[in-house]
Amino acid sequence: MTLTNVDLGIVAAKLAAVSEEMCLTLQRTSRSLYVKETADFCCAVAGPDGRFVAYPKAIGVSGFVGLDVLETVRAAEVAGPLEPGDVVVANDPYRTGGLATHLPDIQMVAPYFLDGEVVAYGWAFIHCSDIGGRVPSSVSPFNDSIFAEGLRIPPVRLVRGGTTVPDVEALLLANTRTPEANRGDLQAMVSALATGRRRVGEVAAQHGRAAVLEGGESAVARTRERAREALRSLTDGTYRFVDLLDNDAVSPVPVRISVTVTVDDGRIHIDFTGTDPQVAAAFNIASFGRPHAWLTTRVLALIGTIDPDLALNGGLMDLISITAPPGSVVNAVEPAAVGVRHATASRVNDALSGALIQAAPRIVPAASSGVVIPVVLAEETGAGQNVQVVEPMVGGTGGRYGGDGVDGRDAGISNLSNNPVETVEAELGARILRYGLRPDSGGPGTWRGGMGLELVFRVDGTSSLLARGLERQVFAPWGAMGGSPGLTAEIVINEGTDRAVRVRTVDVLPLDPGDVVTIRTPGGGGYGDPFERDVAAVLDDVRRGLVTPERARADYGVAVTDGLTLDETETARLREERPSTGSGRGRARERWDAVFTEDLHDALVEMVGALPVGRRSARKIEVVREVLAVLPAGFPGVDTGDGELEAARRRLGALLGGS
């Protein structure tokens, strides 16, 4: 039977529908708040080669389209070939080739057989509430190895021939603080995979086994071709950008992410040479040096922006190659902790944006908020602990040519949903006092950055707070093309009282009944000169409460009266006296770069890279601490004289063996 392009398109569309129905099955039957409301899950259909041929566009986590299930399947088959009705479960990044990216992400893979041969694999994952380990929810930046992060599940059969293996299920449920929620989510995943098996079988029954195989292959090929055409619209060349994580959790020393992007005739190579070594904390990414999801999400988003109608599948990855030095924070080696890998992935996104905006200045936006902060409460109950995510806090997206950033939403590495306030209060002993946009947080620009969020809640009982991914408290989201940076993040306990505590990094923070937690996320960076912003747009922002009159005057040169009307005369005067603009990276970043210049930091990474992996980060911290010793306390967040910066720069050069 010869299949026409129409036939292949129909089969591909049906497989895409299968992936979406699998997602709906999982979400509607799950138990935990983070799955059923936040939607931190996904399902897909992979071909026999393990790459996804059908991936949902509008439900679940979008960024994992480039993952591959085959290594997980091969690891499970060490115990014998997979059979119809089998389901493999795993969560260990180092045993799945990066399919799992940290231990709370439970992966399942099921073979779909037809006429005795595998025609496809079904895949599902969820972020579970807790998988054991040192802290409730299993994730903390302070975990120093993967052994502290919870139960490591190598690829094993949870279901064999359609029947759950009770010993494996018992092992999983004995190693979690939330066994019933986990049980419900595991069952929901199995149900989703069963839905996929049934629906793929129906497609095969109607169109034939060959059509299922060829339809998937054709979908991948079409996506690859369209993606290449999209990337050909970029300006060929080589572009570099460096961004920073605030610190490595175990010291005040920032973590550098360096990317050099080469665009060549619709293909992209990303070189992470110059990126800092893996750290003795949970910010590492186990990418295996491949075009992993956490290293390529921004490129996939760019392709989707240029061609929003192309199908999501593994064909997107065929145009991206990677250089990621082993032992770096973006290609960590075992047993590096990986629980907060999303914080590093967010900064990879921002660094990629900084490089790609040079190739596509009218498409790529300024930096996004650069954070995803799952705010977790672990309540003490009579039956143990109730561990739930209050909100997956993000900020705004960056401004871009022709449009403002999106307020309070940032799909930089996922497309997680808000948790409804009513649901949070029903599931947890917490009262939400405020959840809304954070005024003045978006970076000023011709097109301003999207506003960050503010969440204020009171706890009713004895609880512990976890806020992994709490970033951008030092280095603000950068602006582009003359735009200004967004505000940095804040977290305060009992703000405005004599018991107020400002928090920098959260491990497990005990809370007493009545304590009030305030979390403010960054806004995105602005794009273009703020004094070129349309006056009416500034006035509208003020009237909507997004920009205060004080900041409208200082940042945009727009005078707004107490009655929220425009003072045209004063506005004209202010705009004639426009101030000079900075680099758009913020004062803290400018101070840091004045000492740790690109060349000097390259030399530092090269120097420590000659050491054994386990020694690199410690040596880097030693060097940086010696440099910081000649600078004011609080650097780079405090004013620093040019002479002090010069002295520190000379000190760094001497430590590196230079002048």
VENVEN-V681259 format. One record per backbone hydrogen bond with DSSP energy under -1.0 kcal/mol. NH is the residue of the N-H (numbers start at 0). CO is the residue of the C=O. If there is no record, write none. Layout:
# VENVEN-V681259
[[NH:CO] [NH:CO]]
This chain:
# VENVEN-V681259
[[7:3] [8:4] [9:5] [10:6] [11:7] [12:8] [13:9] [14:10] [15:11] [16:12] [17:13] [18:14] [19:15] [20:16] [21:17] [22:18] [23:19] [24:20] [25:21] [26:22] [27:23] [28:24] [35:31] [36:32] [37:32] [39:33] [40:38] [41:124] [43:122] [44:53] [45:120] [46:50] [49:46] [52:44] [53:44] [60:40] [66:63] [68:49] [72:68] [73:69] [74:70] [75:71] [76:72] [78:75] [79:76] [85:82] [86:158] [87:108] [88:155] [89:106] [90:152] [91:152] [94:91] [95:91] [97:92] [104:101] [105:103] [105:125] [106:89] [107:123] [108:87] [109:121] [111:119] [113:116] [116:113] [118:111] [119:111] [120:45] [121:109] [122:43] [123:107] [124:41] [125:105] [126:39] [127:103] [133:147] [137:134] [142:139] [145:334] [147:144] [148:145] [150:130] [155:88] [157:86] [158:86] [159:162] [161:84] [162:159] [164:157] [168:164] [169:165] [170:166] [171:167] [172:168] [173:169] [181:177] [182:178] [183:179] [184:180] [185:181] [186:182] [187:183] [188:184] [189:185] [190:186] [191:187] [192:188] [193:189] [194:190] [195:191] [196:192] [197:193] [198:194] [199:195] [200:196] [201:197] [202:198] [203:199] [204:200] [205:201] [206:202] [207:203] [211:207] [212:208] [213:209] [214:210] [215:211] [216:212] [217:213] [218:214] [219:215] [220:216] [221:217] [222:218] [223:219] [224:220] [225:221] [226:222] [227:223] [228:224] [229:225] [230:226] [231:227] [232:229] [233:230] [234:358] [236:262] [238:260] [240:258] [242:256] [244:254] [249:247] [254:244] [256:242] [258:240] [259:270] [260:238] [261:268] [262:236] [263:266] [267:318] [268:261] [269:320] [270:259] [271:322] [274:271] [275:255] [277:326] [281:140] [283:336] [284:328] [286:284] [289:286] [291:289] [294:291] [296:292] [299:295] [300:296] [301:297] [302:298] [303:299] [304:300] [305:301] [306:302] [309:306] [313:51] [315:312] [316:313] [319:316] [320:267] [322:269] [326:330] [327:324] [328:275] [330:327] [331:284] [335:332] [339:281] [340:337] [342:339] [344:340] [345:341] [346:342] [347:343] [348:344] [349:345] [350:346] [351:347] [352:348] [353:349] [354:350] [355:351] [356:352] [357:354] [359:355] [362:359] [363:359] [365:398] [366:477] [368:395] [372:392] [374:390] [375:465] [376:387] [377:463] [378:385] [379:461] [380:383] [383:380] [385:378] [387:376] [389:374] [392:372] [392:390] [395:521] [396:405] [398:524] [399:402] [402:399] [404:447] [407:450] [416:37] [423:419] [424:420] [425:421] [426:422] [427:423] [429:427] [430:457] [432:455] [433:455] [435:453] [437:451] [439:545] [440:437] [442:523] [446:526] [448:442] [449:396] [453:435] [454:518] [455:433] [456:516] [457:430] [458:514] [459:428] [462:510] [463:377] [464:508] [465:375] [470:468] [478:583] [479:525] [482:479] [483:443] [485:476] [486:440] [488:471] [489:519] [491:517] [492:500] [493:515] [496:493] [499:496] [500:492] [502:490] [508:464] [510:462] [513:458] [514:511] [516:456] [517:491] [518:454] [519:489] [520:452] [523:449] [524:366] [525:483] [526:446] [527:479] [531:528] [532:529] [537:533] [538:534] [539:535] [540:536] [541:537] [542:538] [543:539] [544:541] [545:540] [546:540] [551:547] [552:548] [553:549] [554:550] [555:551] [557:551] [560:564] [563:560] [566:558] [570:566] [571:567] [572:568] [573:569] [574:570] [575:571] [576:572] [589:585] [590:586] [591:587] [592:588] [593:589] [594:591] [595:591] [596:594] [600:596] [601:597] [602:598] [603:599] [604:600] [605:601] [606:602] [607:603] [608:604] [609:606] [610:607] [614:611] [618:614] [619:615] [620:616] [621:617] [622:618] [623:619] [624:620] [625:621] [626:622] [627:623] [628:624] [629:626] [630:627] [634:631] [636:633] [644:640] [645:641] [646:642] [647:643] [648:644] [649:645] [650:646] [651:647] [652:648] [653:649] [654:650] [655:651] [656:653] [657:652]]
